[in-house]
Amino acid sequence: MAFAITQTCCSDATCVSVCPVNCIHPTPEERAFGSTEMLHIDPRSCIDCGACADACPVDAVFPVDRLPATQREYARINAAYFEPGGTPESPDRAESGEGSPAEPGPNFHDWGEPSFDRVLPSDFGPLRVAIVGTGPAGMYAARDLLLHTPAEVTLVDRLPLAGGLVRYGVAPDHPSTKKVGETFARFHTHPRVRMHLGLDVGVHITAEELAAHHDAVIYAVGAATDRRLGIPGEELPGCVSATAFVAWYNAHPEVAPDAVDLSAERVVVVGNGNVALDVARLLVTDPDTLAGTGIAGHALAELRRSKVREVVVLGRRGPGEAAYTRSELLALKHLPGVDLLVDDHDPRVGPAVDAAGPGDKAAVLRDVARGAVDWSLPPDSPRRRRIVLRFFSAPVRVCGSGHTRAVRVTGGSGELEIPSALVLRAIGYRGVPQAGLPFDEATGTVPNELGRVRDRPGTYVVGWSKRGPSGGIGANRVCAAETVGSLLADAVAGALPAPAAGPKAFRRLVRRRRRRGRGDG
């Protein structure tokens, strides 16, 4: 019986490297890699060896005959990828170079298989590399340095716990996704690693001081804030960023336990990405099912008190253009005690769903109820909860006097108000300036070339701060390989500035600054 890849696929391609029969696609060598929502196993080629399941860092691979009822559709999704017309580009044509390239994916360009064969440790002297940020991007870079070179690595993070978005950005009901953090954690105690948590570059020490104690510095600082709606009333209490909401239920130390009030019966979530669906799902999930997860205690207590009966997910575009993945949408269909409804206020909604092809995400909605909603009425049932997907609708104003009362949206023949005391904006993350680095305001990234920060010899960037806030955990693997490759090439060329002080001096500096509580400048 073949294996199938399911919802939590992180696309880091570890499974590809261990497959003995090349039945997992797209591979990093294929043009479609990075542009598909997940990897897929060809049931005709799979030999049922289980190597992929053993290697998967997020427990996303299962035998088809053991898939639970809520996951059985993934057997069909895996098989359909290999049917004619089921792929952006078939594996055979991708390998031969024939055909048109796949549509641009979340990585903005095609990635190659990580390789460091062109650089040998003997080509350069001992390296001390600092990595700022311990999320997936930073830890993939650390892994490559530790496995392929004799470099000493200093891990720096401003937060008291390591993990970045794996720790503070993954929904608690996705525990298998969080397991990738265990893979990274084994490098925290590597003999060539020194880790400094609660150390903020730009506050406790300067970027110049960090660089002065290392041959190179890699910044993996991610995208720390959210994009704004840019509409009137957005600053009203009750209009909250999904970034803050996610941090709240993950016990982020910079978000207060009482930051979220769930006393409203209806919540409006603005956005159509995976974060929007995560937020919607958490708001209507039975708190008892979350009790055994890593959810913050204060969040679980608030969810138990919650009066939320309905969550409205607003999408500016249609069901075929939504940014969420098919996997996350499928999960909404299997929530116990929760109804899913597509608001058919716009005549384009029905045809978009009905005309969707088998592999299109809109086709997932074909058997979902559709109907009109009277927004002047409170949510229908006191016993069941409901998620309403409203497409072709954009917010134009958050209404209220002193607190959010409703959100005015487009749709149909004009505008209408959807009453809600809580509006969550989930339209994407955005990078913020990092002390000591250049910053591109238009893209929210650090200007770079193949990870090299412009006009900063020995300074590099990786992850969302490098390429923008898109692409999942696995996208950081090849992104980090590119950056580390640039760093090693510079080491071979003798282009790295020599550090002015050694590791002991750095540790003394860190201890001194921590006692003061802040940096000198």
Steps between C-alpha positions, in 0.01 A plus 500: 500500500640840400574789733343846470613846606241691703406842634807586705754458216779754546656443153859496627560195274667282763267223383621544142861439599423164667253360245670205321269506195459875431123492550468833686453815292569776434865459598733796554642441151159548335366837400173451687682467834396789723192580294283212623316500832652168606702206376329191359566125492427310178296194609605312185870525587493487881646173632360543851843510664407777745831686470316825429281464809805434718682805362208746503570767765131588543329156491314577177545159329272202567404170335187557293313218674563664840381847417225616738169602351589869510821432300384243242459763232879535493534160333307643205690830511835319481387278213335784308829692486642234268200479269503685165435867570543449873839667528633846413770310317539124483810353666630355172477831315644688795808280500549531125452876503210482254184703530431830667621579851249469779328810625717700743473349844532635853881512475500754215751300297596140427717330761757231435591204718716613794862418421833598652722277286673802347636606842720292729587582864868501396430789264473750786609547859291450817173693492292653778152579374222672697138429406240747625168318531426138594197437280506258203704728272773556757511136607521367143800732454651375826444139396675551167799666665531231767457205264711627210772707669697509827359847575416613851147644519362759739118496518339825613132562565328794667231272646548279808412179313642378171285404202372816330178439309513126572465587868283811481326486160364148448144422610492277812271250327784432251738325741666299224608823330654616826702175511742642245624707792631178656711444189652844538538472879764230472735765361451726802730276704749427222859526632577776248194707591463775759147632548402835652125539558344826614774691320366776275731631228447875493407511870751297700775503238545678168522337159855633474599334827353168389690520171824594675500166687416276202619431147143527372150576627180351355177681586189279510269749668185423302205734459399618845188703433185491289385684190242772557157526338534871438134576573329739745439362848782247485648638822182444704519262796359169382682512166796269564774361280503125447871522577416609855219243528727212396771623739236524776391136477865388475605684821730747328669698779431834330120452483301546820278211617195731496570635149200316345135522606268231359172637634366572148266251335634575153863553395609629158834379367635705209721291274500178301835344588591210726534726803142622448376141495712410804345786695147413387547134589639573847210732580238229444692190613378324814742618772511147645681381186763770551565420865772247423687724258758772559239778505558772759304450820351849488384441141336169587320662791371781277387250235305313766325827588458595135161608368609476135243311294591618151819594316479683168806469275519782248680453169551780250529257212304190397522142626743403225750772589507462879848485650434216744604147411262223415620313809393776740164540326434126524557518875207740540263238359574253780461709813260329745195712583593767244307583182674642193303736274593683181322835480369517142427872511696547176380326179860410415543272802291202386641477146857532632447200728302291249752553219806420712717212382571197722834640614377854564451613858157640412385145424529422872196723551279316252316304770495788752165667568436837336251762600425861571565641847289762672771692685246696703425180695727338761657160421228236456559209736604525862621138490709482181764738374549616145770626263376714211724546196414827327686555172514805273471719807742753645487714817472874446454621859507374857199660664462603861539774757764414755487128408441287193130452433491372139699484180369655180570283196446501126281242335201454275355828382674719758627504856362354821597472864578171672455546876802382698685622807817317395669535162822311432714611207693211346629641173865408541815559698746781440867541586622784722836682489782321678754716683819532297355367173360670189125461448276511195173666608317387188564128552564491876825310439876551534646578155722208403649300217488124553486571873789748507391827659590783269798711604549290818791255448461199727130567563231271361125451519271199473129417520217751487731794567683394183224406257179640653234338722395206286587136477465249780753325722652294220566803281760608754710190440603591147497871583752436778711281273529787253606746771749259657639429153561873452669524840731205430588633156598830663709310756688320222555833320636658818223759493392466863625770739715360781341518847664743741434287808440138591214295646603551863495877451151470351372298794641758740333778301165320512520445876591863558216634285244268654590626846435853378181391324573690181774604261713810515356651188 
